[in-house]
Amino acid sequence: MNAFWAYFWPPFGAGMAVAIIAGAFAFRRPRRRIVALALGVVAALGLAALWHGPGGAADRFATSVERVIREALVNNEIPEVSGHLQRGPLTRRVLLSGPADDFQRREVVKLMNVVPGVESASWSGGAGIPLIAEGGIAAILGFLLGLLVAYLMELRRRFNAQWNW
């Protein structure tokens, strides 16, 4: 399970689609360009937020990552240690708990850092980037790429408009 395909691809794609539509309006009407682009950014971020919460992507992502974490701990014969994603807000940071000596603590952190979808792991709480913010960043990156596509489409339209055969 790759975090990009499991969680970030739909907000990225939604940002691209919204940008192509918003860019088509923005590049044809220069006086309303800022309004069209601002509405496009808001729509892309709104779609990313809908994907995260009501769409259930965050819960599906957390469930699948925590299942892989549990399997990794059981396969490495460390069932007394448990790990879960940090909640409130949900991040890709794994919080570990349970009895372990210093060697096991280091090795379990290394083991958790290679689990797909995990940003980092630690035995104590800490700050991480909220998953919804990462989804918003993916939507904005998709929006920028879609805006480039819309600009290239507008250049092609303008170039072809000069030919009147």
C-alpha positions in Angstrom: 0.0 0.0 0.0 1.5 3.3 -1.1 0.3 6.5 0.6 0.2 8.3 -2.7 -2.1 5.8 -4.5 -4.2 5.0 -1.4 -4.9 8.6 -0.1 -3.2 11.4 -2.1 -4.1 10.5 -5.7 -7.8 11.5 -5.6 -7.2 15.0 -4.1 -4.4 15.5 -6.6 -6.7 14.5 -9.5 -9.6 16.6 -8.2 -7.2 19.6 -8.0 -6.2 19.0 -11.6 -9.7 18.7 -12.9 -10.9 21.8 -11.0 -7.8 23.8 -12.3 -8.5 22.9 -15.9 -12.0 24.1 -15.6 -11.1 27.2 -13.6 -8.2 27.9 -15.9 -10.4 27.8 -19.0 -12.5 30.6 -17.5 -9.6 32.5 -16.1 -7.5 32.6 -19.2 -10.4 33.7 -21.4 -11.6 36.5 -19.2 -8.6 38.5 -17.8 -10.8 40.8 -15.7 -12.2 37.9 -13.7 -9.1 35.9 -13.6 -8.4 36.3 -9.9 -12.0 35.4 -8.9 -12.0 32.3 -11.1 -8.6 31.1 -9.8 -9.6 31.8 -6.2 -12.8 29.8 -6.6 -10.9 27.0 -8.2 -8.4 26.8 -5.2 -11.3 26.8 -2.7 -13.1 24.1 -4.7 -10.0 22.0 -4.9 -9.4 22.3 -1.1 -13.1 21.6 -0.5 -12.9 18.4 -2.5 -9.8 17.3 -0.6 -11.6 18.0 2.7 -14.7 16.0 1.5 -12.4 13.1 0.5 -10.7 13.2 3.9 -13.7 13.3 6.1 -17.1 12.4 4.7 -15.6 10.3 1.9 -14.0 8.1 4.6 -10.5 8.1 3.0 -8.8 9.0 6.3 -10.4 6.1 8.2 -9.7 3.6 5.4 -6.0 4.8 5.3 -5.6 4.6 9.0 -7.2 1.2 9.3 -5.0 -0.3 6.5 -1.8 1.3 7.9 -2.5 0.1 11.4 -3.3 -3.4 10.1 0.2 -3.5 8.5 1.8 -2.2 11.7 0.1 -4.9 13.7 1.2 -7.6 11.2 4.8 -6.3 11.2 4.9 -6.5 15.0 3.5 -10.0 15.1 5.7 -11.2 12.3 8.8 -9.9 14.1 7.6 -11.6 17.3 7.0 -8.5 19.3 3.3 -8.8 20.1 3.5 -7.1 23.4 4.3 -3.8 21.7 1.5 -1.9 20.0 1.5 0.9 17.5 -1.1 3.2 16.1 -1.3 6.3 14.1 -1.4 9.6 16.0 -4.9 10.9 16.3 -6.4 14.3 17.0 -5.6 15.3 14.3 -4.8 12.2 12.3 -1.2 12.1 11.1 1.1 9.6 9.5 3.2 9.4 12.7 3.2 6.1 14.6 3.0 6.1 18.4 4.4 3.0 20.0 3.7 1.6 23.4 4.4 -1.4 25.4 7.3 -3.1 27.3 10.6 -3.1 25.4 14.3 -2.7 26.2 16.6 -0.1 24.6 17.6 -2.4 21.7 14.0 -3.3 20.9 12.9 0.3 21.1 15.5 1.3 18.4 14.7 -1.6 16.2 10.9 -1.2 16.4 11.3 2.4 15.4 13.4 1.4 12.4 10.8 -1.3 11.6 7.9 1.1 11.7 9.7 3.7 9.6 9.8 1.3 6.6 6.0 0.5 6.8 4.3 2.0 3.7 2.3 5.1 4.6 4.2 5.9 7.8 6.0 9.2 8.0 7.9 8.6 11.3 7.6 6.5 14.5 8.4 7.3 18.1 7.7 6.1 21.6 6.5 9.5 22.8 4.0 11.9 21.4 5.0 14.7 19.1 3.8 17.0 16.4 3.2 15.7 12.9 1.6 17.2 9.8 -2.1 16.5 9.9 -3.2 14.2 7.1 -5.9 16.6 6.0 -3.2 19.3 5.5 -1.1 16.8 3.4 -4.3 16.1 1.3 -4.8 19.9 0.8 -1.1 20.2 -0.3 -1.7 17.4 -2.8 -4.8 19.1 -4.1 -2.9 22.4 -4.5 -0.1 20.6 -6.4 -2.7 19.0 -8.6 -4.3 22.4 -9.1 -1.0 24.0 -10.2 -0.4 21.2 -12.7 -3.9 21.5 -14.0 -3.5 25.2 -14.3 -0.4 24.6 -16.5 -2.5 22.2 -18.7 -5.2 24.9 -19.0 -2.7 27.5 -19.9 -1.2 25.3 -22.6 -4.7 24.6 -23.9 -5.4 28.3 -24.1 -2.2 28.9 -26.0 -3.1 26.3 -28.5 -6.6 27.8 -28.9 -5.2 31.2 -29.5 -2.6 29.9 -32.0 -5.3 28.0 -33.9 -7.6 31.0 -33.9 -5.3 33.0 -36.3 -5.9 30.6 -39.1 -9.1 31.4 -41.1 -9.1 29.1 -44.0 
